[in-house]
Amino acid sequence: MPLDFNSYDTETFYDELIESPGVPRPGARILVERIESLHSGDVIDRQRAAEAAMYNMGITFTVYGSQDGTEKIFPFDIIPRIVEARDWAYIERGLKQRIHALNLFIDDIYHEQKILKDKAIPEDIIRSAASFRPQCVGLDVPRGIWCHITGTDLVRDRDGQHYVLEDNLRCPSGVSYVLENRQVLKRTFPIVFEASRVRAVDNYPTHLLETLQYLAPDTVSAPKVVVLTPGMYNSAYFEHSFLAQQMGVELVEGSDLVVMDGFVHMRTTRGFQRVDVIYRRIDDDFIDPKAFRADSVLGVPGLIDVYRTGRVALANAPGTGIADDKAVYAYLPQIVKYYLDEDMILPNVPTHVCANEKEREYVLANLDKLVVKATNESGGYGMLVGPHATPEERTKFAEHIRKNPRNYIAQPTLALSRAPVLMEDHFEGRHIDLRPYILYGKEIYVMPGGLTRVALKKGSLVVNSSQGGGSKDTWVLFG
């Protein structure tokens, strides 16, 4: 028997693939027709073949503290998420505006702080942020760019409106899964892929390398670029090694680098070699024990001193975390208006900052309706999904909020859009989000698509891989 979408129930959610039972959205018509022309066993075999390919390619992530072992194969669903050209044009405009404004904001915060002096946003929100780095005050970064690589999480509500859920400007991960997902899907549905006119993502490593090389001083004709990793036990080590290999650059750990004669050098079998640009996948706290945490053994002693002189470039720049603090996120409309004199194209999810007494009281009175997040956590940790929590869990979280209100924000529970996933011999809807990747070099480049993350647990709104989520390939169509 063939698989079909006639019995697929979109319920009351916006579905990215199916408009109503048996009726695909225009961009998904070719895909749906092809799937429905196949025997169900053929579709299931393709899913298994895709999973086997993922396993053989070693596409993994690490879950810290997992009792089942740390190394996991990233779950993957072969039914792609499709984004039509008109939707993508809107998303791309909004992301470029957002990253432009955030870069101006970071530069201002570490220099004149005009936005604080003009009281466009509360000064205490910045001063109390765990991600604010006093060591970066007065720092002039190469080309004036702080946030070179950004992963911005988008969701779509029941009304079809896109919202920015959060910005990731420190060491955003996941792009390697986008590239590997695409390779698998091109082999799974080759005819459909060609007929659907899908925009390429394969050139991302080239764009990334060009972005990194752009940061080097003009006096360096052939910049030496490296990827700095904490090591093989890091949750995203697969991605670090993958991107280094795809760019054709060295993957190094802190012990491979040394500051000498005012420059950063890499140890090689032929002696020391100067390094000009470091794509660092290590958090600020650990990158240089002389500048940040003295007990770090992951970083390079003296690195920030060399960075200050302009003799090495870092991507992303230290201190960028101030712009992805979830309390600062709440003020993005004011930030965009202040620096660009424009209204924000992609809206934020309405956000209550618990540091504000009035908003805190509202949150505490409505915990059963809200999603509460810690301002400096990621990966789905430090979160309360109020409607799905027990009374005991809500009581405990209320205590956390009262004890440290600056550390929490709250948002309404959105009816996240869904997409079909293959569940044995039929399709079921699962909630999804989208993380596009933005590169800021000579120009701002947005990868067409990004990582579609799927909450594989039925009814779950948490898409993070560490919380049981998986992924889909994302097909952005040409117009």
C-alpha positions as CSV (number, residue, x, y, z in Angstrom):
1,M,0.0,0.0,0.0
2,P,1.3,3.5,-0.7
3,L,1.6,6.1,2.0
4,D,-0.6,9.1,1.5
5,F,-1.5,12.3,3.3
6,N,-5.3,12.0,3.1
7,S,-5.5,10.8,6.7
8,Y,-2.8,13.2,7.9
9,D,-4.3,15.5,10.5
10,T,-3.0,19.1,10.6
11,E,-5.3,19.7,13.6
12,T,-5.4,23.4,14.5
13,F,-1.7,24.0,13.7
14,Y,0.0,25.7,10.8
15,D,1.6,22.9,8.8
16,E,4.6,23.6,6.6
17,L,3.9,20.9,4.0
18,I,0.2,20.2,4.0
19,E,-2.5,22.9,3.7
20,S,-5.4,20.6,4.6
21,P,-5.9,16.8,4.5
22,G,-4.7,15.5,1.2
23,V,-3.9,19.0,-0.1
24,P,-0.2,20.0,-0.2
25,R,1.1,23.6,-0.2
26,P,2.1,24.7,-3.7
27,G,5.8,24.2,-3.2
28,A,5.3,20.7,-1.7
29,R,3.1,19.4,-4.5
30,I,5.9,17.6,-6.4
31,L,7.3,16.0,-3.2
32,V,3.9,14.8,-2.0
33,E,3.0,13.4,-5.4
34,R,6.2,11.5,-5.5
35,I,5.9,10.1,-2.0
36,E,2.3,9.0,-2.7
37,S,3.4,7.2,-5.9
38,L,5.8,5.0,-3.9
39,H,4.9,1.8,-2.0
40,S,5.0,2.3,1.8
41,G,7.8,-0.2,2.1
42,D,9.9,1.8,-0.4
43,V,9.5,5.0,1.7
44,I,10.3,3.1,4.9
45,D,13.4,1.6,3.2
46,R,14.6,5.1,2.2
47,Q,14.2,6.3,5.8
48,R,16.3,3.4,7.0
49,A,18.9,4.0,4.3
50,A,19.1,7.6,5.3
51,E,19.6,6.7,8.9
52,A,22.3,4.2,8.0
53,A,24.1,6.8,5.9
54,M,24.0,9.2,8.9
55,Y,25.4,6.4,11.1
56,N,28.2,5.6,8.6
57,M,29.1,9.2,8.3
58,G,29.5,9.5,12.0
59,I,27.0,12.4,12.4
60,T,26.8,12.6,16.1
61,F,26.4,14.9,19.1
62,T,27.1,14.5,22.7
63,V,24.6,14.6,25.6
64,Y,26.4,15.4,28.9
65,G,25.2,13.3,31.8
66,S,23.3,10.8,29.7
67,Q,23.0,7.4,31.3
68,D,22.8,5.7,27.8
69,G,26.3,6.9,26.8
70,T,27.3,10.4,25.6
71,E,27.7,9.8,21.9
72,K,24.4,9.9,19.9
73,I,23.5,9.7,16.3
74,F,21.4,12.7,15.4
75,P,17.8,11.5,14.6
76,F,16.8,12.4,11.0
77,D,13.5,12.4,9.2
78,I,13.5,12.1,5.4
79,I,10.4,14.3,4.7
80,P,12.0,17.7,4.0
81,R,10.7,21.0,5.3
82,I,9.9,23.3,2.3
83,V,10.2,27.1,2.4
84,E,8.8,28.9,-0.7
85,A,10.7,31.8,-2.3
86,R,8.4,34.5,-1.1
87,D,8.6,33.4,2.6
88,W,12.4,33.1,2.3
89,A,12.8,36.6,0.9
90,Y,11.0,38.0,3.9
91,I,13.1,35.9,6.3
92,E,16.3,36.9,4.7
93,R,15.5,40.6,4.8
94,G,14.6,40.3,8.5
95,L,17.8,38.4,9.4
96,K,20.1,40.9,7.6
97,Q,18.4,43.8,9.4
98,R,18.7,42.1,12.7
99,I,22.4,41.1,12.5
100,H,23.3,44.6,11.2
101,A,21.6,46.2,14.2
102,L,23.1,43.7,16.7
103,N,26.6,44.3,15.5
104,L,26.1,48.1,15.9
105,F,24.7,47.4,19.4
106,I,27.7,45.3,20.5
107,D,30.2,47.8,19.2
108,D,28.3,50.6,21.0
109,I,28.1,48.6,24.3
110,Y,31.9,48.1,24.4
111,H,32.6,51.7,23.3
112,E,30.5,54.9,23.9
113,Q,27.4,53.1,25.2
114,K,25.2,55.8,23.6
115,I,22.1,53.6,23.7
116,L,22.4,53.4,27.5
117,K,23.1,57.1,27.9
118,D,20.0,57.9,25.8
119,K,18.0,55.4,28.0
120,A,16.7,53.6,25.0
121,I,17.2,50.3,27.0
122,P,17.7,49.9,30.7
123,E,21.3,50.2,31.8
124,D,21.0,47.6,34.5
125,I,20.0,45.0,32.0
126,I,23.5,45.3,30.4
127,R,25.5,45.8,33.6
128,S,23.9,42.7,35.2
129,A,24.3,40.4,32.2
130,A,26.5,37.4,32.9
131,S,27.6,37.7,29.2
132,F,28.9,41.3,29.5
133,R,32.7,41.2,29.3
134,P,34.5,44.2,30.9
135,Q,37.7,43.0,29.3
136,C,36.2,43.9,25.9
137,V,35.5,47.6,26.7
138,G,37.4,49.8,24.3
139,L,38.2,46.8,22.1
140,D,38.5,47.6,18.3
141,V,37.7,44.5,16.4
142,P,38.8,43.8,12.8
143,R,36.6,45.5,10.2
144,G,34.3,46.6,13.0
145,I,32.6,43.2,12.9
146,W,31.8,41.4,16.1
147,C,29.2,38.7,15.1
148,H,30.7,36.9,12.1
149,I,28.7,33.7,12.5
150,T,25.2,33.7,13.9
151,G,22.4,31.1,14.2
152,T,19.0,32.7,14.8
153,D,16.1,30.5,15.8
154,L,12.8,31.1,14.1
155,V,9.4,29.7,14.8
156,R,6.0,30.1,13.1
157,D,2.8,30.5,15.0
158,R,-0.7,29.2,14.2
159,D,-1.4,32.3,12.2
160,G,1.5,31.6,9.9
161,Q,3.6,34.5,11.2
162,H,7.3,34.0,11.7
163,Y,8.9,35.0,15.0
164,V,12.5,35.1,16.2
165,L,12.7,32.9,19.2
166,E,16.4,33.7,20.1
167,D,19.8,34.7,18.7
168,N,22.9,32.6,19.1
169,L,26.0,34.8,18.6
170,R,28.7,33.0,20.7
171,C,29.5,29.7,19.2
172,P,26.3,28.7,17.3
173,S,26.3,25.0,16.3
174,G,24.4,22.8,13.9
175,V,25.4,23.9,10.4
176,S,27.3,20.6,9.8
177,Y,24.0,18.8,10.1
178,V,22.5,21.1,7.5
179,L,25.2,20.1,5.0
180,E,25.1,16.4,5.7
181,N,21.3,16.3,5.7
182,R,21.3,17.8,2.2
183,Q,23.7,15.1,0.9
184,V,21.5,12.4,2.3
185,L,18.3,13.9,0.9
186,K,19.7,14.5,-2.6
187,R,20.3,10.7,-2.7
188,T,16.9,9.9,-1.1
189,F,14.7,11.9,-3.5
190,P,17.0,12.8,-6.4
191,I,14.3,13.4,-9.0
192,V,12.1,15.4,-6.7
193,F,15.1,17.5,-5.5
194,E,15.9,18.5,-9.1
195,A,12.3,19.1,-10.1
196,S,11.6,21.3,-7.0
197,R,14.5,23.7,-7.9
198,V,16.0,23.8,-4.4
199,R,18.6,26.4,-3.6
200,A,22.1,25.1,-2.7
201,V,23.6,25.0,0.7
202,D,26.8,23.2,-0.3
203,N,28.8,26.4,-0.7
204,Y,28.5,27.4,2.9
205,P,32.1,26.3,3.8
206,T,33.4,28.5,1.0
207,H,31.4,31.5,2.3
208,L,32.6,30.7,5.8
209,L,36.2,30.6,4.7
210,E,35.9,33.9,2.8
211,T,34.3,35.5,5.8
212,L,37.2,34.4,8.0
213,Q,39.8,35.4,5.5
214,Y,38.2,38.9,5.2
215,L,39.1,39.5,8.9
216,A,42.8,39.2,8.4
217,P,44.9,42.4,8.0
218,D,45.3,43.8,4.5
219,T,49.1,43.2,4.8
220,V,48.5,39.4,4.9
221,S,48.2,38.1,1.3
222,A,47.4,34.5,2.2
223,P,45.8,34.4,5.7
224,K,46.3,31.3,7.8
225,V,42.9,30.2,9.3
226,V,42.4,27.6,11.9
227,V,39.4,26.2,13.8
228,L,39.9,26.1,17.6
229,T,38.1,23.3,19.4
230,P,37.9,22.4,23.1
231,G,38.6,18.8,22.0
232,M,37.0,15.5,21.1
233,Y,34.8,15.4,24.2
234,N,32.9,18.6,23.3
235,S,29.3,18.1,22.2
236,A,29.9,19.6,18.8
237,Y,33.3,18.1,18.0
238,F,31.9,16.4,14.9
239,E,31.0,19.8,13.6
240,H,34.4,21.4,14.4
241,S,36.3,18.7,12.5
242,F,33.8,18.6,9.7
243,L,34.0,22.4,9.0
244,A,37.8,22.4,9.3
245,Q,37.9,19.6,6.7
246,Q,35.4,21.3,4.4
247,M,37.3,24.6,4.5
248,G,40.7,22.9,4.1
249,V,42.1,24.4,7.3
250,E,43.7,23.0,10.4
251,L,41.7,21.9,13.4
252,V,43.6,22.8,16.6
253,E,43.2,22.7,20.3
254,G,44.6,25.3,22.7
255,S,47.7,23.3,23.4
256,D,48.5,23.5,19.6
257,L,48.8,27.3,19.7
258,V,51.3,29.5,21.5
259,V,51.8,33.3,21.7
260,M,55.3,34.2,20.7
261,D,57.0,37.4,19.6
262,G,53.6,39.2,19.7
263,F,51.8,36.8,17.3
264,V,49.9,33.5,17.6
265,H,51.7,30.5,16.2
266,M,50.7,26.9,15.6
267,R,52.9,24.0,16.4
268,T,53.6,21.9,13.3
269,T,56.0,19.1,12.5
270,R,58.0,21.7,10.6
271,G,58.2,24.1,13.5
272,F,56.0,27.1,14.4
273,Q,53.6,28.7,11.8
274,R,51.9,32.0,12.3
275,V,48.1,32.0,12.6
276,D,46.1,35.0,11.3
277,V,42.5,34.1,11.9
278,I,40.9,31.8,14.6
279,Y,37.4,30.5,14.2
280,R,37.0,29.7,17.9
281,R,34.5,27.2,19.1
282,I,35.4,27.8,22.8
283,D,33.3,30.0,25.0
284,D,34.8,33.4,26.2
285,D,35.5,32.1,29.7
286,F,37.9,29.5,28.5
287,I,39.6,31.1,25.5
288,D,42.5,32.8,27.4
289,P,43.3,32.1,31.1
290,K,45.2,35.4,31.4
291,A,42.1,37.4,30.3
292,F,39.2,35.3,31.6
293,R,39.1,32.2,33.7
294,A,42.5,31.5,35.1
295,D,41.8,27.8,35.6
296,S,41.1,27.2,31.9
297,V,43.3,24.6,30.2
298,L,41.4,24.8,26.9
299,G,42.5,28.3,25.7
300,V,45.7,30.1,24.7
301,P,47.5,32.2,27.3
302,G,48.0,35.7,26.0
303,L,45.6,35.4,23.0
304,I,43.6,38.4,23.9
305,D,46.7,40.6,24.2
306,V,47.6,39.6,20.6
307,Y,43.9,40.2,19.5
308,R,44.0,43.7,21.0
309,T,47.0,44.6,18.8
310,G,45.2,43.4,15.6
311,R,47.7,40.7,14.9
312,V,45.2,37.9,15.0
313,A,41.4,37.9,14.3
314,L,38.8,35.9,16.3
315,A,35.4,34.8,15.1
316,N,33.2,35.4,16.8
317,A,34.7,38.3,18.8
318,P,34.8,37.9,22.6
319,G,31.9,39.7,24.2
320,T,29.3,38.9,21.5
321,G,27.2,37.0,24.1
322,I,25.8,40.3,25.4
323,A,23.6,40.3,22.3
324,D,22.1,36.8,22.8
325,D,21.3,37.3,26.5
326,K,17.5,36.5,26.6
327,A,16.7,39.6,28.6
328,V,18.5,41.8,26.1
329,Y,16.6,40.0,23.3
330,A,13.4,41.5,24.7
331,Y,14.7,44.9,23.7
332,L,15.5,44.1,20.1
333,P,12.7,46.3,18.7
334,Q,14.2,49.3,20.5
335,I,17.7,48.3,19.4
336,V,16.8,48.1,15.7
337,K,14.9,51.4,16.0
338,Y,17.7,53.1,17.8
339,Y,20.6,52.1,15.4
340,L,18.7,51.8,12.0
341,D,15.6,54.0,12.5
342,E,13.6,51.1,11.2
343,D,10.8,48.9,12.5
344,M,11.8,45.3,13.0
345,I,10.9,43.1,10.1
346,L,11.0,39.8,11.9
347,P,9.1,40.3,15.2
348,N,10.2,38.8,18.5
349,V,8.0,36.5,20.5
350,P,6.4,38.8,23.2
351,T,8.7,38.6,26.2
352,H,8.3,39.4,29.9
353,V,11.6,40.3,31.6
354,C,11.4,39.1,35.2
355,A,13.9,41.7,36.3
356,N,11.0,44.2,35.9
357,E,8.8,44.0,39.0
358,K,5.5,44.4,37.3
359,E,6.3,41.9,34.6
360,R,7.7,39.5,37.2
361,E,4.4,39.5,39.2
362,Y,2.5,38.8,35.9
363,V,4.8,35.8,35.2
364,L,4.5,34.4,38.7
365,A,0.7,34.6,38.5
366,N,0.6,32.9,35.1
367,L,3.2,30.2,35.2
368,D,0.7,27.6,34.0
369,K,0.4,29.5,30.7
370,L,4.0,30.6,30.0
371,V,7.3,29.2,28.9
372,V,10.0,30.4,31.3
373,K,13.7,30.4,30.2
374,A,17.0,31.2,32.0
375,T,18.6,34.1,30.2
376,N,22.0,32.5,29.7
377,E,21.1,28.8,29.2
378,S,20.8,27.0,25.9
379,G,20.0,23.5,24.6
380,G,16.6,23.4,26.2
381,Y,18.1,23.5,29.8
382,G,16.9,25.9,32.5
383,M,13.4,26.0,30.9
384,L,9.9,25.5,32.3
385,V,7.0,24.8,29.8
386,G,4.3,25.9,32.1
387,P,1.2,24.2,30.6
388,H,3.1,20.8,30.6
389,A,4.7,21.2,34.0
390,T,3.4,19.8,37.3
391,P,2.3,22.1,40.1
392,E,5.4,21.1,42.1
393,E,7.6,22.1,39.1
394,R,5.9,25.4,38.8
395,T,6.3,26.1,42.5
396,K,10.0,25.3,42.4
397,F,10.5,27.5,39.4
398,A,8.7,30.4,41.1
399,E,11.2,30.2,43.9
400,H,14.1,30.4,41.3
401,I,12.5,33.5,39.8
402,R,12.0,35.3,43.1
403,K,15.6,34.4,44.1
404,N,17.2,35.6,40.9
405,P,14.7,37.5,38.7
406,R,17.4,38.9,36.3
407,N,18.1,35.3,35.2
408,Y,14.6,34.7,33.8
409,I,12.3,35.7,31.0
410,A,8.9,34.3,30.1
411,Q,7.0,34.0,26.8
412,P,3.5,32.8,25.8
413,T,3.3,29.2,24.8
414,L,3.2,29.4,21.0
415,A,1.3,26.9,18.8
416,L,4.5,26.1,16.9
417,S,4.0,25.1,13.3
418,R,4.4,21.4,12.4
419,A,5.5,19.2,9.6
420,P,4.9,15.5,8.8
421,V,7.4,13.0,10.1
422,L,7.4,9.3,9.1
423,M,6.3,7.2,12.1
424,E,6.6,3.5,11.1
425,D,3.9,3.2,8.4
426,H,2.2,6.6,8.5
427,F,2.8,10.3,8.9
428,E,2.3,12.3,12.0
429,G,2.7,16.0,12.7
430,R,5.5,17.2,14.9
431,H,6.5,20.7,16.0
432,I,9.5,22.3,14.4
433,D,11.7,25.4,14.3
434,L,14.3,26.7,12.0
435,R,17.9,27.9,12.6
436,P,19.2,29.8,9.6
437,Y,23.0,30.7,9.7
438,I,24.2,34.2,8.9
439,L,27.7,35.2,8.0
440,Y,28.9,38.7,8.4
441,G,32.0,39.4,6.3
442,K,32.4,41.9,3.5
443,E,28.6,41.5,3.1
444,I,25.9,39.8,5.1
445,Y,25.2,36.3,3.7
446,V,22.2,34.2,4.8
447,M,22.5,30.4,4.0
448,P,19.3,29.6,2.1
449,G,17.6,27.3,4.6
450,G,19.2,26.2,7.8
451,L,18.6,23.5,10.4
452,T,15.0,22.5,10.8
453,R,14.8,20.9,14.3
454,V,11.9,18.5,15.1
455,A,10.4,17.8,18.5
456,L,10.1,14.0,17.9
457,K,8.3,13.3,21.1
458,K,4.5,13.6,20.4
459,G,3.1,16.9,21.7
460,S,6.5,18.2,22.7
461,L,7.5,21.8,22.0
462,V,11.3,21.3,22.8
463,V,13.2,20.7,19.6
464,N,16.8,20.6,21.0
465,S,18.8,17.4,20.2
466,S,19.8,17.2,23.9
467,Q,16.1,16.9,24.7
468,G,15.2,14.2,22.2
469,G,14.8,16.3,19.1
470,G,15.9,15.5,15.5
471,S,16.2,17.3,12.2
472,K,15.0,17.6,8.7
473,D,16.6,18.9,5.5
474,T,15.3,22.4,4.6
475,W,14.5,23.1,1.0
476,V,14.3,26.8,0.0
477,L,12.8,27.0,-3.4
478,F,13.8,29.4,-6.2
479,G,11.1,31.8,-7.2
